[in-house]
Amino acid sequence: MSEPQSYKTEFPDYVLDLAIPPAWEDSSWKNDACPSWIHKHLQVYVDYTNPADRECEFSSRFLKRFAVMPLDEEDQATHHSSLLDTDEWDEVLRFVENYNLEIYYCPDCCTIVINCDNQNKATLCQDPPAPQLGEIDHYDSFLNQISRFYSDRFSHF
């Protein structure tokens, strides 16, 4: 009988040197750079302790040992930037404990439509097909969401 997929099977040389909370689900996959766990619609990557052992030793995404990535409601990757990159495990635990998908959902972009014919001055298009007020990728929605994100994320400073 084969052992179920886990960081032990996917990264056999990995030494886990910290306590992963029991509620977190091991989501490690051999094609990722390091082991990971899922909890509360977040995927937490826990890289090797020694930077020289990391697959992406000089990658900007994995300069820190821990990366917390948002997942959607079905725990699928969202392809958004990481919500937290740190070398401090306690910071990861606090972040995950306090995470709320509705508060932290923050799109990486908004959509701006311009009229530009390369002959006249470019103008902002506010009618369809431009996003309308209340739509997720409207500029006001983007500003409101990113303001809430930063306010909540950095409120302890």
PyMOL commands that set and color helices and strands:
alter all, ss='L'
color gray80, all
select helices_A, chain A and resi 7-10+51-53+89-98+101-104+139-153
alter helices_A, ss='H'
color red, helices_A
select strands_A, chain A and resi 25-26+36-39+42-46+66-70+84-86+113-115+123-125
alter strands_A, ss='S'
color yellow, strands_A
deselect
rebuild
show_as cartoon
